[in-house]
């Protein structure tokens, strides 16, 4: 079953992305185009870190976005 998303849905990335985003990163859908969502990721103060196009198959809907969520590993 394919999940559909709408603008302003809180989502979580379900697998590492080529863009550098890692599984577990949480953001907000700002646009939907076919099977791809543009997702905005914010820092702990609310400033935009980046906008990324992510296939909807690599996203899942979440109920709450916690503050201070990291979008990259600190290896």
C-alpha positions, -999 to +999 in steps of 0.1 A: +000+000+000+014+034-011+010+062+014-001+095+001+011+128+016-002+163+017+014+197+023+023+203+059+024+166+068+051+157+093+073+129+079+103+108+087+128+095+062+128+056+062+162+050+045+195+069+039+193+092+009+220+100-017+216+137-007+232+129+027+199+127+047+198+097+070+171+073+081+151+089+109+154+125+098+121+144+103+107+172+083+076+188+069+062+182+034+060+215+015+051+202-019+039+170-036+046+162-072+036+127-083+056+102-063+080+128-050+077+151-020+097+182-013+104+181+024+117+210+045+141+203+075+146+228+103+172+234+130+163+236+167+156+274+164+132+270+134+155+281+106+155+261+074+184+237+070+174+225+036+147+214+011+150+180-003+131+161-030+124+126-016+105+097-031+072+092-012+082+055-008+111+066+014+088+086+038+064+077+065+039+099+083+047+108+119+025+123+146+050+148+161+083+164+151+106+167+181+129+197+185+166+193+179+162+164+154+194+158+135+193+152+097+229+139+094+252+115+112+281+130+131+306+103+123 
